[in-house]
Amino acid sequence: MAQVLGNYLQQFDEFVDRHRDPRVDGWLLMDSVWPGTFLVVIYLIIVWFGPKLMEHREPFKLREVLIVYNLAMVLLSFCLVMGFARGGWLNGYTYGCQLVDYGSSPKALVMLHTCWWFYFSKFIEMWDTFFFILRKKKNQISFLHVFHHAIMPFTWWIGVKFVPGGFGTFHSFLNSMIHFLMYTYYGLAAFGPQMQKYLWWKKYMTKLQLLQFTLVMLHCSQLLFIDCPYPKFFVWVIASYGFIFFFLFANFYIQAYLKKGQHPPKSTENGSADKEVAVSNGNGLHRRKTDSNSNGVHKLH
């Protein structure tokens, strides 16, 4: 058994060595899939044991930390949007069969660095879960939330290692825009109830998510009708994400907004109203109740 596993790992290493993008050799977490895998395993261990360790402890009050974290994520998301735009999507890329530029031009290197930062941001976003644990918001740590945070580092390691740019980064360009708005919402909400009057645009975030998934599916579907040498594996992964989560978000929108008159908000002990929120980074869904008088809003990616 060990010999068979060893042969598979050797074949995998040989495949990576043949097809890798040598421009990322020596970059943090890029020489091997195993360091990122180790971080994901640590993440899953914390998800498993963290709530148990917090079970008999008081929840941490992290208002200031959440404000700083969310505003930092706003800045990072803005930089990613600008990077994807300058790397091609608003600077010469075609929205058809766009291949990866493996050269060393300034534009190609901007796209390469932006793809790596998008990948690295998946580890930063794991702190969303850690904050839930520390604040004893266990109900927010759903399967979809954990699955997304655990799987995205793998898919994006492959993306940066082999195809850092081109057709497959359209979804990450859109997703970075959504993240910019999403973390802006979280950052403002973390200031407290006095900010609620400025957050009237919450429900439009769900509409923007639906638009995002629609555009991603349409963009991917064109490769069914045109001859394009871009690797189809990545296209199918991206399209599958878009398809699944479009229907999850559509169902949420119908239940939370179109039928909300049938489900009036319940009063909590402190007299505030519970609200349902659905926001995502493009690959997951929160459909949880959140107290409008809390220090922030809950999220699941």
C-alpha positions as CSV (number, residue, x, y, z in Angstrom):
1,M,0.0,0.0,0.0
2,A,2.8,2.4,0.9
3,Q,4.6,1.6,-2.3
4,V,1.4,2.3,-4.4
5,L,0.9,5.6,-2.6
6,G,4.6,6.4,-3.1
7,N,4.2,5.8,-6.9
8,Y,1.2,8.1,-7.1
9,L,3.0,10.8,-5.3
10,Q,6.0,10.5,-7.5
11,Q,3.8,10.7,-10.6
12,F,2.1,13.7,-9.2
13,D,5.5,15.4,-8.5
14,E,6.7,14.6,-12.1
15,F,3.4,16.0,-13.5
16,V,3.8,19.2,-11.5
17,D,7.4,19.6,-12.5
18,R,6.6,19.2,-16.2
19,H,3.6,21.6,-16.3
20,R,4.3,24.1,-13.6
21,D,4.8,27.8,-14.2
22,P,8.5,28.3,-13.3
23,R,7.9,32.0,-12.6
24,V,6.5,31.0,-9.1
25,D,9.4,28.8,-8.2
26,G,10.5,29.8,-4.7
27,W,7.4,31.8,-3.9
28,L,5.8,31.4,-0.5
29,L,3.7,28.1,-0.3
30,M,4.2,27.5,-4.1
31,D,7.0,25.0,-4.3
32,S,4.9,22.2,-3.0
33,V,1.2,21.6,-2.2
34,W,2.0,20.2,1.2
35,P,2.7,23.4,3.2
36,G,-0.8,24.7,2.2
37,T,-2.3,21.3,2.9
38,F,-0.7,21.4,6.4
39,L,-2.4,24.8,7.0
40,V,-5.7,23.5,5.9
41,V,-5.4,20.5,8.3
42,I,-4.6,22.9,11.1
43,Y,-7.6,24.9,10.2
44,L,-9.9,21.8,10.3
45,I,-8.4,20.8,13.7
46,I,-9.2,24.3,15.1
47,V,-12.7,24.1,13.6
48,W,-13.2,20.8,15.3
49,F,-11.7,21.5,18.7
50,G,-12.2,25.3,19.0
51,P,-15.9,25.2,19.8
52,K,-15.3,22.5,22.4
53,L,-12.6,24.6,24.1
54,M,-14.9,27.6,24.1
55,E,-17.9,25.7,25.4
56,H,-17.4,26.7,29.1
57,R,-15.8,30.1,28.4
58,E,-17.2,33.5,27.9
59,P,-17.3,34.7,24.3
60,F,-14.5,37.2,23.4
61,K,-15.6,40.8,22.6
62,L,-13.8,41.5,19.4
63,R,-15.4,44.7,18.1
64,E,-12.1,46.6,17.6
65,V,-10.4,43.6,16.1
66,L,-13.3,43.0,13.7
67,I,-13.2,46.6,12.6
68,V,-9.5,46.5,11.8
69,Y,-9.8,43.0,10.2
70,N,-12.7,43.9,7.9
71,L,-11.2,47.2,6.9
72,A,-7.9,45.5,6.1
73,M,-9.9,43.0,3.9
74,V,-11.5,46.0,2.2
75,L,-8.1,47.3,1.3
76,L,-6.8,43.9,0.2
77,S,-10.0,43.3,-2.0
78,F,-9.5,46.7,-3.6
79,C,-5.9,45.9,-4.4
80,L,-7.0,42.6,-6.0
81,V,-9.6,44.3,-8.1
82,M,-7.0,46.8,-9.4
83,G,-4.5,43.9,-9.9
84,F,-6.9,41.9,-12.0
85,A,-7.9,45.0,-13.9
86,R,-4.4,46.1,-14.7
87,G,-3.3,42.5,-15.3
88,G,-5.7,42.2,-18.2
89,W,-9.4,42.4,-17.6
90,L,-9.5,46.1,-18.1
91,N,-6.2,46.2,-19.9
92,G,-6.3,44.2,-23.2
93,Y,-7.9,40.9,-22.2
94,T,-10.6,39.5,-24.4
95,Y,-13.7,38.0,-22.8
96,G,-13.5,35.1,-25.1
97,C,-10.7,32.6,-25.4
98,Q,-8.1,34.4,-23.3
99,L,-5.0,32.3,-22.8
100,V,-2.4,32.7,-20.0
101,D,0.5,35.0,-20.7
102,Y,3.5,33.2,-19.3
103,G,5.9,36.0,-20.3
104,S,7.7,38.5,-18.2
105,S,6.0,41.7,-19.4
106,P,4.8,44.1,-16.7
107,K,1.2,43.2,-17.4
108,A,1.8,39.5,-17.2
109,L,3.7,39.9,-13.9
110,V,0.9,42.0,-12.4
111,M,-1.5,39.2,-13.2
112,L,0.8,36.6,-11.8
113,H,1.3,38.5,-8.5
114,T,-2.4,39.2,-8.2
115,C,-3.3,35.5,-8.6
116,W,-0.8,34.6,-5.9
117,W,-2.3,37.2,-3.5
118,F,-5.8,36.0,-4.3
119,Y,-4.6,32.5,-3.4
120,F,-2.9,33.7,-0.2
121,S,-6.0,35.6,0.8
122,K,-7.8,32.3,1.2
123,F,-5.7,31.6,4.2
124,I,-6.3,35.1,5.6
125,E,-10.1,34.5,5.2
126,M,-9.9,31.5,7.5
127,W,-9.9,34.1,10.3
128,D,-13.6,34.5,9.6
129,T,-14.1,31.1,11.2
130,F,-11.7,31.7,14.1
131,F,-13.6,34.9,15.0
132,F,-16.9,32.8,15.0
133,I,-15.3,30.4,17.4
134,L,-13.9,33.0,19.7
135,R,-17.3,34.8,19.8
136,K,-19.1,31.5,20.3
137,K,-21.1,31.8,17.0
138,K,-21.0,28.1,16.4
139,N,-24.2,28.1,14.4
140,Q,-22.4,30.2,11.7
141,I,-19.8,27.5,11.1
142,S,-21.8,25.5,8.7
143,F,-20.6,22.7,6.4
144,L,-20.6,25.0,3.4
145,H,-18.5,27.6,5.3
146,V,-15.9,25.0,6.3
147,F,-15.9,23.2,2.9
148,H,-15.3,26.5,1.1
149,H,-12.4,27.5,3.3
150,A,-10.8,24.1,3.1
151,I,-11.1,23.5,-0.6
152,M,-10.2,26.9,-2.0
153,P,-6.5,26.8,-1.1
154,F,-6.2,23.6,-3.1
155,T,-8.0,24.8,-6.2
156,W,-6.1,28.1,-6.2
157,W,-2.7,26.5,-5.6
158,I,-3.3,24.5,-8.8
159,G,-4.5,27.7,-10.5
160,V,-1.4,29.7,-9.6
161,K,1.0,26.8,-10.2
162,F,-0.3,26.1,-13.7
163,V,-2.6,28.8,-15.1
164,P,-2.0,32.1,-13.3
165,G,-4.1,34.3,-15.6
166,G,-6.2,34.2,-18.6
167,F,-9.8,32.9,-19.0
168,G,-10.1,31.3,-15.5
169,T,-9.4,34.6,-13.6
170,F,-12.6,36.3,-14.8
171,H,-14.5,34.8,-11.8
172,S,-11.8,36.0,-9.3
173,F,-11.9,39.5,-10.8
174,L,-15.7,39.6,-10.2
175,N,-15.3,37.9,-6.8
176,S,-12.8,40.5,-5.6
177,M,-15.3,43.2,-6.4
178,I,-17.9,41.4,-4.3
179,H,-15.4,41.0,-1.5
180,F,-14.7,44.7,-1.6
181,L,-18.4,45.5,-1.0
182,M,-18.9,42.6,1.4
183,Y,-16.1,43.5,3.8
184,T,-17.1,47.2,3.5
185,Y,-20.5,46.1,4.8
186,Y,-19.0,44.0,7.6
187,G,-16.6,46.8,8.6
188,L,-19.3,49.3,8.9
189,A,-21.6,46.9,10.7
190,A,-18.9,46.2,13.2
191,F,-19.1,49.8,14.5
192,G,-22.5,49.0,16.0
193,P,-26.3,49.5,15.7
194,Q,-25.8,53.2,14.9
195,M,-24.5,52.2,11.5
196,Q,-27.6,50.3,10.5
197,K,-29.2,53.3,8.8
198,Y,-26.2,53.4,6.4
199,L,-26.5,49.7,5.5
200,W,-29.8,49.9,3.6
201,W,-28.1,48.3,0.6
202,K,-27.6,45.0,2.3
203,K,-30.2,43.1,0.2
204,Y,-28.6,44.4,-3.0
205,M,-25.5,42.4,-2.1
206,T,-27.5,39.2,-2.8
207,K,-28.6,40.5,-6.2
208,L,-25.0,41.3,-7.0
209,Q,-24.0,37.8,-6.0
210,L,-26.7,36.4,-8.3
211,L,-25.4,38.6,-11.1
212,Q,-21.9,37.5,-10.4
213,F,-22.8,33.8,-10.7
214,T,-24.8,34.4,-13.9
215,L,-21.9,36.2,-15.6
216,V,-19.5,33.5,-14.5
217,M,-21.7,30.7,-16.0
218,L,-22.2,32.6,-19.2
219,H,-18.5,33.3,-19.5
220,C,-17.7,29.6,-18.9
221,S,-20.4,28.3,-21.2
222,Q,-18.9,29.9,-24.3
223,L,-16.2,27.3,-24.3
224,L,-18.9,24.7,-25.3
225,F,-19.2,26.5,-28.6
226,I,-15.7,27.7,-29.5
227,D,-12.4,26.0,-29.9
228,C,-10.1,27.2,-27.1
229,P,-7.0,25.5,-25.8
230,Y,-7.4,26.8,-22.3
231,P,-7.5,23.8,-19.9
232,K,-11.1,22.7,-19.6
233,F,-10.7,21.3,-16.1
234,F,-10.5,24.7,-14.5
235,V,-13.5,25.9,-16.5
236,W,-15.6,23.0,-15.3
237,V,-14.7,23.7,-11.7
238,I,-15.5,27.4,-11.9
239,A,-18.8,26.7,-13.8
240,S,-19.9,24.1,-11.2
241,Y,-19.3,26.6,-8.4
242,G,-21.4,29.2,-10.3
243,F,-24.2,26.8,-11.0
244,I,-24.6,25.4,-7.5
245,F,-24.4,28.7,-5.7
246,F,-26.6,30.6,-8.1
247,F,-29.5,28.3,-7.0
248,L,-28.5,28.5,-3.3
249,F,-28.6,32.3,-3.4
250,A,-31.7,32.5,-5.6
251,N,-33.5,30.3,-3.0
252,F,-32.3,32.5,-0.2
253,Y,-33.4,35.7,-2.0
254,I,-36.9,34.3,-2.5
255,Q,-37.2,33.2,1.1
256,A,-35.6,36.2,2.7
257,Y,-37.0,39.0,0.6
258,L,-39.9,38.0,-1.7
259,K,-41.6,35.9,1.0
260,K,-40.4,37.8,4.1
261,G,-43.9,39.1,4.7
262,Q,-44.9,35.6,5.6
263,H,-42.1,35.3,8.1
264,P,-42.1,38.5,10.3
265,P,-38.9,39.0,12.4
266,K,-38.9,37.7,15.9
267,S,-38.1,39.8,18.9
268,T,-35.0,38.9,20.8
269,E,-34.5,39.3,24.6
270,N,-33.1,42.8,24.2
271,G,-35.9,43.9,22.0
272,S,-34.0,44.0,18.7
273,A,-35.1,42.2,15.6
274,D,-33.5,39.1,14.0
275,K,-32.5,39.5,10.4
276,E,-31.5,36.9,7.8
277,V,-28.3,37.6,5.9
278,A,-26.9,35.8,2.9
279,V,-23.4,36.9,1.8
280,S,-20.6,35.0,0.3
281,N,-17.2,35.2,-1.4
282,G,-18.6,33.5,-4.4
283,N,-18.4,29.9,-3.3
284,G,-20.5,29.5,-0.2
285,L,-23.6,30.7,1.5
286,H,-24.7,32.1,4.8
287,R,-28.3,31.8,5.6
288,R,-28.4,32.6,9.3
289,K,-30.2,34.9,11.7
290,T,-28.2,37.8,12.9
291,D,-29.0,40.1,15.7
292,S,-29.3,43.7,14.5
293,N,-27.9,44.9,17.8
294,S,-24.7,42.8,17.6
295,N,-21.3,44.2,17.0
296,G,-21.2,42.9,13.5
297,V,-22.9,40.7,11.0
298,H,-22.4,37.0,10.5
299,K,-20.9,35.6,7.3
300,L,-20.2,32.3,5.7
301,H,-18.1,32.0,2.5
